[in-house]
Amino acid sequence: MHHAASLARSLTVVLVSLAAVIGIAVGPARADVLEDGWISSDGRRGSGSGLLLHHVWQGSGSEPTSVHWAGALVPSTVVPSVPDALATDLWCIESGVLADPSASYAWSTDSNARASYLLWLADHGWDTPGERAAIHYLLYADAYPERGWNTDAHDMAALIYAHDEFTAPARDAVALFRELTSFTNSAGPLTTTASGIPSTGELAGVGVTDAWGRPVSGLTFTATITGPAVFDATGTSTVSDVTGEAMTSLAWTATDAGEVSFAVDYADAAPGGLTVGSSIAQDYVGGTGFTDLTASTGPVTTKIDFQPGGTSQVTDAVVGQGSVLSDSFVPAAIAGTEWQTSADGTPVPVIYTVAAYALGDTAPASANDSPPAGAVPVATASVVATAPGEMLDVDLGVAPEPGFYTFVWSVARADQSDGFRDYIRADWDDGYGLPGETMSVLHEAEVSTEASTRSTSHGTFLVDEVFLDGFPSDHGDWEGTQAFSPDAGTVTLTLLFFAEGASVTDDNIGAAELVGSIALPAENGHYPAVGSPDFRALIDADGIEIPGTYVFVTSFEGDDRVAPFTTSVEDVHEQVEVGLTHAGPVVTDGTVPHSAAAAPTLAETGVDWMAVVWIVAVGLTLAGALLRVRARRG
C-alpha cells in the first residue's frame, strides 16, 4: 500500500509537470466561468474572462485527464519576444500536441480574415466568458482547423463544443459568428443637408457598424469639417468623441457661404494584421494592431446672411447751377461676407436707398459714419440691385440752390422684400460726407460796374466802380478739403483798348490792345474808383491821345465753389470813348454811352468852344479881383 501510495503521488507530480509543459493546467475547483482569467502552474495566465473545461479528452493508456482553458493568454507573459509589439492577446490555435522543446520561435504575418475579425472582437466587445471561449473555439474549428489534434481522431474542436461546460452563451456566440459571410466593419454612411440662413445641418450616420450591422460602441472618433462651417458642440471645425450604442448625429452651422464637406475618422475600428508563431508547447495567433476607418460626405452648398454694401462716385464733382443731382453706385458684399443666391440660384435682390443732403457753402473735411441727427435729405430714391457689380445710376432732380451736396447710400433690413429679408445681416450706410460722394453746385457771382475817366496833369486815366456779389460769405478764407480745392483769391480787372474804327464786340476781342490789369479780392463788396497807373489813355508819338474806345473787363477763373465768369466788352457801362470824331453817339444796345459827346461839334457850328470857355474863365477871374480891391478901399 505504501508503495502504491508513493507511486500515485509520483504520477500526480508527473501529470502536473506534463500539464505545465503542454500549456494546460490542473484546475482548481470545477467552475463554469472565470471573470478574471486563470493562471497555470508554470505562471502563464489567461487574459480576461473565459471558461475552464474539465476532462476535455481521455487518451488511451496512462494519458491524463485534461483541464482546458478556453480563453486568451497575455503576450508579454507567454511569448516575450513576439515581434511588432502585439496589440492583442495571444490565442492558442493548436491543442493537444506537444511541440519540440528545442523549437525556436518562428513568427510570420498572416492574412486569415476569420482570425483577424475574431481578434478584433476580442478587443471591441466580445468580453464575456462565453464570448471569449467562443473566440478560442472558433480559432480552433473555423480559422485554423488543420492545426494539431484538431484534425485527428480526437477532434478537439468537436470535443470542446460538445462539452457540457461550454456554455449556451458560448454556443450562441459561435452560431452568431458562423452566420457571417464577410469579416469587416463599416463606417457611416454619413449624410447631411444644408438649409436655412445661415445654413445649418446635422451630420448623420456617425458611427461604425460591425459585420452584423450593429453599432459598435466605445470607438474613438474625430469628425472634421472642410469649408466655412463649425460644429455646434465645439464651435470649431473638429469634434472628438466616443461612439455609443446607436448611430449619432452632429449639428453644424455655416460661418460663410461656400462648399462644405465632412469626414469622420474612427481609430482602431477595423481588423488589422495577424502574426502566427510557436511557443515551446503550442502555436499561437496574435494581432499586430487594428486599422482606422474613415467616412466622408459632401460637399453641400451653404448660404449665410450677408452684409450688402458697395462703392459710389458722384457723376460730376463740380457742376453749374441748374444741374441734376446725379450719382452712381456699384453694389457689393462687405468684405468677409459673400453675396448670396436665392433658392433658384439667382443673386438675392437688395433694395438700396440713396439720399442727397445739402451741406451749405462748405464741405466737411472728413466723412462721418452716418448723417447727423436732424439732417433731412433734399431728395431720395430707391433702387434694386439684382446682382453684385452692376452699375446703378440715379438722378435726384435739379439741385435747389448752389452749395455742396453729399450722397448717402443705405440698406435697411426692414425695407427688403419678403423672402429675401433674412439674407440681410444688418442695416448699413456708406457714411456722410464721403469725398467721392460730395458734389459742388457752383455759385454764380454778379458784377456791376461803371467806368469813367480822370483828367490829370499827366494825362487821362480811366477808373472803374466795381460791385461784387454772389460769392459765398467766407469766400477767400475757405481752404478746401481732400476732394475740393481752396478758393481762388482774386478777381481780375482788365482794361482793353479798341482803336477808332474797330468793332467793340466780343467776337472782335482779338483786335483789342491790352492796356493793363489789376487784381481785386474775390469777395462780396464795393470797390470804388478802381484805378492803376497802367490805366492811362494811350498817346501817339506826338503826345496826342489816340482815338478809340476803352473797355473794362472783369473776370474770375473760377474755383470749386464759384463758377468762372468774364464780363462782355459790349457792356456800355464799361466803355469809355476818347478822342473819337464820329458824327454821332455810338449806340450798341439802345443806350447812349455816358462818354459820348452830346453837344454840337466844331464842324457843325464853326465856333472854337474851347476858346470861348477859356475867355469866360479869364473874365470871371478878373471881375473877382476888381471886386476885392473896391471892398478894401471902401
ZAMARGU-4260 file (C-alpha; in steps of 0.2 Angstrom, whole numbers, plus 5000, padded with zeros to 4 digits):
<rodrens>
0) 5000/5000/5000 | 5014/5012/5004 | 5022/5008/4988 | 5006/5011/4979 | 5003/5027/4988
5) 5020/5033/4983 | 5018/5028/4965 | 5001/5038/4965 | 5010/5053/4972 | 5024/5052/4959
10) 5011/5050/4945 | 5002/5066/4951 | 5018/5076/4950 | 5022/5069/4933 | 5005/5074/4927
15) 5006/5091/4934 | 5023/5094/4926 | 5017/5087/4909 | 5002/5099/4910 | 5013/5113/4913
20) 5024/5109/4898 | 5009/5107/4886 | 5000/5123/4891 | 4986/5116/4901 | 4983/5116/4920
25) 4976/5105/4933 | 4962/5117/4938 | 4955/5122/4955 | 4938/5118/4959 | 4926/5114/4945
30) 4919/5131/4938 | 4909/5136/4923 | 4917/5154/4920 | 4932/5164/4926 | 4929/5183/4926
35) 4947/5187/4930 | 4957/5175/4920 | 4967/5160/4925 | 4985/5156/4930 | 4993/5140/4925
40) 5005/5131/4936 | 5020/5137/4926 | 5015/5155/4928 | 5006/5158/4912 | 4989/5166/4914
45) 4973/5168/4904 | 4968/5186/4900 | 4951/5192/4903 | 4936/5180/4906 | 4934/5163/4899
50) 4929/5145/4903 | 4938/5131/4911 | 4933/5114/4904 | 4937/5098/4914 | 4940/5081/4906
55) 4941/5088/4888 | 4948/5072/4882 | 4954/5055/4888 | 4968/5046/4879 | 4972/5028/4879
60) 4983/5020/4892 | 4990/5032/4905 | 4986/5048/4897 | 4979/5060/4909 | 4963/5069/4910
65) 4964/5086/4903 | 4958/5103/4910 | 4956/5115/4896 | 4957/5134/4897 | 4946/5142/4884
70) 4952/5160/4883 | 4967/5170/4879 | 4985/5172/4885 | 4995/5188/4889 | 5008/5191/4876
75) 5021/5198/4887 | 5020/5183/4899 | 5019/5169/4887 | 5029/5175/4872 | 5040/5189/4877
80) 5049/5190/4861 | 5034/5191/4849 | 5038/5204/4836 | 5029/5220/4832 | 5023/5224/4850
85) 5007/5214/4848 | 4992/5224/4852 | 4980/5209/4856 | 4980/5194/4867 | 4988/5178/4861
90) 4976/5164/4857 | 4981/5146/4855 | 4976/5139/4838 | 4983/5121/4842 | 4978/5109/4856
95) 4984/5093/4862 | 5001/5092/4853 | 5017/5094/4862 | 5029/5105/4852 | 5048/5100/4851
100) 5056/5108/4867 | 5070/5113/4856 | 5060/5123/4843 | 5064/5141/4842 | 5051/5155/4840
105) 5046/5157/4822 | 5034/5171/4819 | 5026/5177/4802 | 5012/5188/4796 | 4996/5180/4792
110) 4980/5186/4782 | 4967/5174/4789 | 4951/5185/4788 | 4941/5175/4801 | 4955/5175/4814
115) 4958/5194/4811 | 4940/5198/4814 | 4939/5186/4830 | 4954/5196/4837 | 4945/5212/4833
120) 4930/5206/4843 | 4941/5201/4857 | 4946/5219/4860 | 4930/5228/4854 | 4915/5220/4863
125) 4916/5201/4865 | 4922/5200/4883 | 4910/5189/4892 | 4916/5172/4897 | 4906/5163/4884
130) 4911/5175/4870 | 4929/5173/4874 | 4928/5155/4875 | 4919/5155/4858 | 4933/5165/4851
135) 4945/5152/4856 | 4935/5138/4850 | 4932/5147/4833 | 4950/5149/4831 | 4952/5130/4833
140) 4937/5125/4822 | 4935/5138/4809 | 4951/5149/4807 | 4964/5135/4809 | 4956/5118/4808
145) 4971/5110/4801 | 4982/5113/4817 | 4987/5099/4829 | 4974/5087/4836 | 4960/5097/4828
150) 4960/5086/4813 | 4965/5069/4821 | 4953/5056/4829 | 4952/5066/4845 | 4944/5081/4835
155) 4947/5094/4849 | 4936/5106/4841 | 4921/5094/4842 | 4926/5089/4860 | 4926/5107/4866
160) 4910/5112/4858 | 4901/5097/4864 | 4907/5099/4882 | 4894/5102/4895 | 4904/5116/4902
165) 4905/5125/4885 | 4890/5136/4890 | 4875/5141/4880 | 4881/5159/4878 | 4897/5152/4871
170) 4887/5141/4858 | 4876/5156/4854 | 4892/5167/4850 | 4899/5153/4839 | 4882/5152/4830
175) 4882/5170/4828 | 4899/5171/4820 | 4895/5157/4808 | 4881/5167/4801 | 4894/5179/4794
180) 4898/5179/4775 | 4911/5193/4777 | 4923/5199/4791 | 4924/5218/4791 | 4916/5233/4799
185) 4908/5248/4790 | 4909/5267/4794 | 4894/5278/4791 | 4887/5280/4779 | 4887/5299/4783
190) 4873/5311/4776 | 4870/5329/4778 | 4859/5343/4771 | 4860/5362/4772 | 4845/5373/4775
195) 4841/5390/4781 | 4850/5406/4783 | 4863/5404/4789 | 4864/5386/4783 | 4863/5373/4797
200) 4863/5354/4796 | 4866/5338/4805 | 4880/5326/4800 | 4870/5310/4802 | 4876/5292/4802
205) 4891/5295/4814 | 4897/5278/4820 | 4903/5261/4815 | 4893/5245/4812 | 4900/5228/4814
210) 4899/5213/4802 | 4881/5210/4808 | 4876/5229/4805 | 4875/5233/4824 | 4883/5249/4830
215) 4899/5247/4839 | 4901/5257/4855 | 4917/5263/4863 | 4927/5268/4847 | 4936/5285/4847
220) 4932/5296/4833 | 4936/5313/4826 | 4924/5322/4814 | 4931/5336/4803 | 4923/5350/4793
225) 4931/5356/4777 | 4924/5373/4772 | 4915/5388/4780 | 4906/5379/4795 | 4908/5373/4813
230) 4901/5360/4824 | 4889/5367/4836 | 4896/5357/4850 | 4914/5364/4849 | 4912/5380/4839
235) 4926/5373/4828 | 4929/5363/4813 | 4933/5347/4823 | 4925/5337/4837 | 4931/5321/4845
240) 4920/5309/4855 | 4917/5290/4858 | 4904/5280/4848 | 4889/5274/4858 | 4876/5260/4857
245) 4867/5269/4842 | 4872/5279/4827 | 4873/5298/4831 | 4872/5315/4823 | 4882/5331/4825
250) 4874/5348/4822 | 4884/5361/4812 | 4882/5379/4807 | 4889/5388/4792 | 4900/5403/4795
255) 4900/5409/4777 | 4894/5404/4760 | 4903/5390/4751 | 4905/5372/4749 | 4906/5361/4765
260) 4912/5343/4766 | 4913/5331/4781 | 4924/5317/4786 | 4925/5306/4802 | 4940/5295/4806
265) 4937/5281/4818 | 4953/5274/4827 | 4956/5255/4828 | 4939/5252/4821 | 4943/5238/4809
270) 4953/5221/4809 | 4971/5223/4806 | 4986/5211/4803 | 4990/5195/4811 | 5006/5186/4817
275) 5007/5167/4819 | 5021/5158/4829 | 5026/5144/4840 | 5030/5144/4859 | 5038/5129/4867
280) 5022/5120/4868 | 5009/5127/4855 | 5006/5138/4840 | 4998/5155/4844 | 4990/5169/4834
285) 4990/5187/4839 | 4986/5204/4831 | 4998/5217/4826 | 4986/5231/4829 | 4970/5237/4821
290) 4966/5249/4806 | 4956/5265/4806 | 4940/5268/4796 | 4936/5284/4788 | 4919/5290/4781
295) 4915/5306/4771 | 4901/5316/4763 | 4898/5332/4754 | 4900/5344/4748 | 4885/5354/4752
300) 4882/5372/4747 | 4880/5383/4762 | 4871/5400/4762 | 4873/5414/4775 | 4866/5431/4779
305) 4877/5444/4771 | 4881/5462/4773 | 4877/5472/4757 | 4887/5487/4754 | 4896/5495/4739
310) 4905/5509/4732 | 4899/5525/4725 | 4905/5540/4715 | 4896/5556/4710 | 4895/5558/4691
315) 4902/5575/4692 | 4910/5583/4707 | 4908/5601/4701 | 4893/5607/4692 | 4884/5623/4687
320) 4868/5629/4693 | 4853/5620/4686 | 4862/5604/4685 | 4854/5587/4691 | 4860/5579/4707
325) 4867/5563/4700 | 4876/5548/4707 | 4882/5531/4703 | 4884/5516/4714 | 4891/5498/4712
330) 4883/5486/4725 | 4894/5473/4733 | 4895/5462/4749 | 4905/5469/4763 | 4922/5461/4765
335) 4921/5445/4774 | 4904/5441/4768 | 4898/5435/4751 | 4883/5440/4740 | 4870/5426/4742
340) 4860/5417/4730 | 4841/5413/4732 | 4833/5396/4731 | 4833/5397/4712 | 4851/5400/4711
345) 4850/5419/4706 | 4858/5433/4716 | 4847/5439/4731 | 4840/5456/4726 | 4844/5470/4738
350) 4834/5487/4739 | 4846/5502/4741 | 4841/5519/4746 | 4851/5535/4741 | 4848/5552/4749
355) 4856/5569/4744 | 4859/5581/4758 | 4863/5599/4757 | 4879/5604/4766 | 4878/5623/4763
360) 4893/5633/4757 | 4907/5621/4765 | 4910/5603/4763 | 4916/5593/4779 | 4934/5589/4780
365) 4931/5571/4784 | 4917/5559/4782 | 4905/5554/4797 | 4898/5537/4800 | 4880/5542/4797
370) 4870/5558/4794 | 4870/5569/4809 | 4854/5570/4820 | 4841/5580/4812 | 4848/5580/4794
375) 4835/5580/4781 | 4838/5575/4763 | 4833/5586/4749 | 4829/5571/4738 | 4829/5552/4740
380) 4827/5537/4728 | 4826/5518/4730 | 4834/5506/4718 | 4835/5487/4717 | 4852/5479/4714
385) 4849/5462/4706 | 4867/5457/4706 | 4883/5462/4714 | 4894/5473/4702 | 4881/5481/4692
390) 4882/5500/4690 | 4867/5509/4697 | 4864/5527/4691 | 4852/5539/4699 | 4846/5556/4696
395) 4838/5565/4710 | 4832/5581/4701 | 4839/5598/4699 | 4849/5605/4714 | 4838/5618/4723
400) 4852/5630/4726 | 4871/5632/4725 | 4882/5624/4738 | 4888/5607/4742 | 4878/5591/4742
405) 4883/5574/4748 | 4875/5557/4744 | 4872/5543/4757 | 4868/5525/4751 | 4860/5514/4763
410) 4852/5497/4766 | 4838/5494/4778 | 4834/5476/4783 | 4816/5481/4786 | 4814/5488/4768
415) 4818/5471/4760 | 4806/5461/4751 | 4798/5446/4759 | 4808/5430/4756 | 4824/5440/4755
420) 4824/5449/4771 | 4833/5435/4781 | 4848/5436/4770 | 4852/5453/4775 | 4863/5453/4791
425) 4860/5471/4797 | 4857/5489/4791 | 4871/5498/4783 | 4875/5515/4776 | 4891/5521/4767
430) 4894/5537/4778 | 4890/5555/4777 | 4901/5567/4768 | 4912/5555/4759 | 4925/5564/4747
435) 4919/5554/4732 | 4901/5556/4736 | 4901/5575/4738 | 4897/5587/4724 | 4898/5606/4722
440) 4884/5616/4713 | 4893/5632/4709 | 4888/5649/4715 | 4886/5662/4701 | 4894/5679/4706
445) 4886/5695/4700 | 4897/5710/4694 | 4890/5728/4692 | 4902/5741/4686 | 4903/5759/4680
450) 4919/5766/4670 | 4924/5784/4670 | 4940/5795/4667 | 4951/5806/4677 | 4960/5820/4669
455) 4976/5824/4677 | 4992/5834/4673 | 4999/5818/4667 | 4985/5814/4655 | 4969/5805/4656
460) 4967/5790/4667 | 4952/5778/4667 | 4944/5771/4683 | 4930/5758/4687 | 4917/5757/4700
465) 4915/5739/4704 | 4902/5730/4714 | 4904/5711/4718 | 4890/5700/4724 | 4885/5681/4724
470) 4901/5674/4732 | 4900/5663/4747 | 4901/5674/4763 | 4918/5666/4768 | 4925/5666/4750
475) 4944/5668/4750 | 4945/5660/4768 | 4940/5643/4764 | 4955/5631/4762 | 4946/5617/4753
480) 4946/5598/4758 | 4953/5582/4751 | 4941/5582/4737 | 4939/5601/4733 | 4952/5614/4730
485) 4954/5630/4741 | 4946/5646/4735 | 4953/5656/4721 | 4958/5673/4729 | 4956/5686/4716
490) 4945/5694/4703 | 4955/5702/4688 | 4950/5719/4681 | 4957/5721/4664 | 4957/5737/4653
495) 4956/5734/4634 | 4958/5747/4620 | 4949/5746/4603 | 4956/5758/4591 | 4944/5770/4582
500) 4935/5761/4568 | 4937/5744/4577 | 4921/5735/4581 | 4919/5734/4600 | 4911/5716/4601
505) 4915/5700/4610 | 4918/5692/4593 | 4931/5705/4589 | 4940/5705/4606 | 4956/5699/4597
510) 4958/5716/4589 | 4959/5724/4606 | 4975/5730/4614 | 4979/5726/4632 | 4981/5742/4642
515) 4984/5734/4660 | 4976/5724/4673 | 4975/5723/4692 | 4968/5710/4705 | 4953/5713/4716
520) 4948/5702/4731 | 4936/5688/4726 | 4924/5694/4739 | 4907/5702/4740 | 4909/5721/4741
525) 4910/5738/4734 | 4927/5743/4726 | 4925/5762/4721 | 4936/5771/4708 | 4947/5756/4705
530) 4962/5763/4696 | 4980/5759/4691 | 4995/5769/4684 | 4993/5757/4670 | 4975/5763/4666
535) 4981/5778/4656 | 4974/5783/4639 | 4986/5779/4625 | 4995/5793/4616 | 5004/5794/4600
540) 5022/5799/4596 | 5017/5817/4597 | 5009/5815/4614 | 4991/5816/4607 | 4978/5804/4614
545) 4974/5790/4602 | 4956/5790/4597 | 4946/5774/4602 | 4936/5765/4615 | 4942/5759/4632
550) 4933/5744/4640 | 4935/5737/4657 | 4933/5718/4658 | 4930/5709/4675 | 4935/5691/4675
555) 4936/5676/4688 | 4945/5660/4684 | 4933/5650/4695 | 4936/5638/4709 | 4926/5623/4716
560) 4913/5634/4724 | 4911/5648/4712 | 4908/5647/4693 | 4920/5657/4682 | 4914/5672/4673
565) 4920/5686/4661 | 4910/5702/4658 | 4906/5707/4640 | 4916/5721/4631 | 4899/5726/4624
570) 4893/5732/4641 | 4891/5751/4638 | 4894/5754/4657 | 4911/5748/4655 | 4915/5758/4639
575) 4924/5775/4638 | 4927/5784/4621 | 4942/5795/4620 | 4946/5807/4605 | 4933/5800/4593
580) 4927/5811/4578 | 4912/5801/4573 | 4896/5812/4569 | 4885/5805/4582 | 4885/5794/4598
585) 4890/5776/4597 | 4875/5765/4601 | 4877/5747/4605 | 4862/5742/4615 | 4850/5757/4613
590) 4858/5767/4626 | 4869/5782/4624 | 4886/5779/4632 | 4890/5790/4646 | 4906/5796/4637
595) 4898/5800/4620 | 4898/5819/4616 | 4880/5826/4616 | 4884/5845/4611 | 4887/5851/4593
600) 4904/5848/4587 | 4916/5862/4580 | 4912/5856/4562 | 4894/5859/4565 | 4895/5877/4572
605) 4911/5885/4566 | 4915/5891/4584 | 4930/5886/4594 | 4921/5881/4610 | 4937/5879/4620
610) 4942/5897/4616 | 4926/5903/4622 | 4927/5893/4638 | 4945/5900/4641 | 4939/5918/4638
615) 4925/5917/4650 | 4936/5909/4664 | 4948/5923/4662 | 4934/5937/4663 | 4927/5929/4678
620) 4944/5929/4687 | 4947/5947/4683 | 4930/5953/4689 | 4933/5944/4705 | 4949/5953/4708
625) 4941/5970/4705 | 4928/5967/4717 | 4940/5963/4731 | 4950/5979/4728 | 4935/5990/4729
630) 4930/5982/4745 | 4946/5986/4753 | 4946/6004/4748 | 4928/6007/4754
</rodrens>
